[in-house]
Amino acid sequence: MKLKSIASSLAVATAMMAGASTATAADELTVAYFLEWPMPFQAAKVSGAYDEALGMKVNWVAFDTGTAMSAAMASGDVHISVSQGVPPFVVAASAGQDLQIVDVAVSYSDNDNCVVHADHEIDKNSAGELAGKKVSVPLGTAAHYGFLKQMEHFGVALDSLEIVDMAPAEGAVALAQGAVDMACGWGGALRRMTESGNILLTGAEKQELGILVFDVTTAPADFVAENGDLVAKFLAVTADANTAWNATQPDFMLSMIAKDSGMSIDDTASTMATFVFPSVEEQLSPTWLGGGAQNFMQGVAQVFVDAGSIPSANDSYDGNVEAGPLAAAGDM
């Protein structure tokens, strides 16, 4: 489905169901995504472009964390997860769950971070004062990985902190109430966190430390193997939506994305301004699925092993990337 086709589909908005599906991939597809995480694919979601291209009903189910997405794919309740964080993917893959990355959904080093409550007046120059503090972290997620790397950088021992597992939205509320001293998260929740405090490092500063932050589209390996053409068509619609957005960031798409994300127009625009949506060609390059993502996953896994979050890392994560459907999508 090329840009012309998606533009036509976007003109006819279609309401989509958002509930768990028990149907098989033969007649319906169930896809996981995040609210308050605005992305171009949502314009195609609202318009019915996915249903049209795939020739079947697509059910969309909202999740709070990437770890919950992994669980849903393991149970068979979800066929594809859009914008799952790499760390929760690595945690699941390291535990033996047979999942595969099929595309790079978004890169966002400025939209995933930890925020210290303003009352403590702690910044990057005084981060050692975090010792003894209570921190909310969505364990096994990109925010968890970033938190671990930042604490390592600042020399703050993990056993000196009281770490509480909270979804970002819960962490934002806890930080505002003063129930935690620092909270980590992303998207709309991160924006609300910054109303209560300050970040320690900017996205650029994190990248200098090798803290990359990107999400991927994932699916069970057997589903990808049995439904390669279906996955390719799904990724083609996503790629066309990204192309349309990257070209001009049209207001009609922004409006559709904002409404579907449960966000205001202004908040959606400011959030997406920190996002990068790589082209199919870029995703297939050595930087991403051509080797870079696999190497990055190895590093993420080792950080979690060293922190005691997972017992061991896989010898290789090459088998957890399947770029075939994406390459096919580029030719559609």
Rosetta blueprint (number, residue, H / E / L):
1 M L
2 K L
3 L H
4 K H
5 S H
6 I H
7 A H
8 S H
9 S H
10 L H
11 A L
12 V L
13 A L
14 T L
15 A L
16 M L
17 M L
18 A L
19 G L
20 A L
21 S L
22 T L
23 A L
24 T L
25 A L
26 A L
27 D L
28 E E
29 L E
30 T E
31 V E
32 A E
33 Y E
34 F E
35 L L
36 E L
37 W L
38 P L
39 M L
40 P L
41 F H
42 Q H
43 A H
44 A H
45 K H
46 V H
47 S H
48 G L
49 A H
50 Y H
51 D H
52 E H
53 A H
54 L H
55 G L
56 M L
57 K E
58 V E
59 N E
60 W E
61 V E
62 A E
63 F E
64 D L
65 T L
66 G H
67 T H
68 A H
69 M H
70 S H
71 A H
72 A H
73 M H
74 A H
75 S H
76 G L
77 D L
78 V L
79 H L
80 I E
81 S E
82 V E
83 S E
84 Q E
85 G E
86 V H
87 P H
88 P H
89 F H
90 V H
91 V H
92 A H
93 A H
94 S H
95 A L
96 G L
97 Q L
98 D L
99 L E
100 Q E
101 I E
102 V E
103 D E
104 V E
105 A E
106 V E
107 S E
108 Y L
109 S L
110 D L
111 N L
112 D E
113 N E
114 C E
115 V E
116 V E
117 H E
118 A H
119 D H
120 H H
121 E L
122 I L
123 D L
124 K L
125 N L
126 S L
127 A H
128 G H
129 E H
130 L H
131 A L
132 G L
133 K L
134 K E
135 V E
136 S E
137 V E
138 P L
139 L L
140 G L
141 T L
142 A H
143 A H
144 H H
145 Y H
146 G H
147 F H
148 L H
149 K H
150 Q H
151 M H
152 E H
153 H H
154 F H
155 G L
156 V L
157 A L
158 L H
159 D H
160 S H
161 L L
162 E E
163 I E
164 V E
165 D E
166 M L
167 A L
168 P H
169 A H
170 E H
171 G H
172 A H
173 V H
174 A H
175 L H
176 A H
177 Q H
178 G L
179 A L
180 V L
181 D L
182 M E
183 A E
184 C E
185 G E
186 W E
187 G H
188 G H
189 A H
190 L H
191 R H
192 R H
193 M H
194 T L
195 E L
196 S L
197 G E
198 N E
199 I E
200 L L
201 L L
202 T L
203 G H
204 A H
205 E H
206 K H
207 Q H
208 E H
209 L L
210 G L
211 I L
212 L L
213 V L
214 F E
215 D E
216 V E
217 T E
218 T E
219 A E
220 P E
221 A H
222 D H
223 F H
224 V H
225 A H
226 E H
227 N L
228 G H
229 D H
230 L H
231 V H
232 A H
233 K H
234 F H
235 L H
236 A H
237 V H
238 T H
239 A H
240 D H
241 A H
242 N H
243 T H
244 A H
245 W H
246 N H
247 A H
248 T H
249 Q L
250 P L
251 D H
252 F H
253 M H
254 L H
255 S H
256 M H
257 I H
258 A H
259 K H
260 D H
261 S H
262 G L
263 M L
264 S L
265 I H
266 D H
267 D H
268 T H
269 A H
270 S H
271 T H
272 M H
273 A L
274 T L
275 F L
276 V E
277 F L
278 P L
279 S L
280 V H
281 E H
282 E H
283 Q H
284 L L
285 S L
286 P L
287 T L
288 W L
289 L L
290 G L
291 G L
292 G H
293 A H
294 Q H
295 N H
296 F H
297 M H
298 Q H
299 G H
300 V H
301 A H
302 Q H
303 V H
304 F H
305 V H
306 D H
307 A L
308 G L
309 S L
310 I L
311 P L
312 S L
313 A L
314 N L
315 D L
316 S L
317 Y L
318 D H
319 G H
320 N H
321 V E
322 E L
323 A L
324 G H
325 P H
326 L H
327 A H
328 A H
329 A H
330 G H
331 D L
332 M L
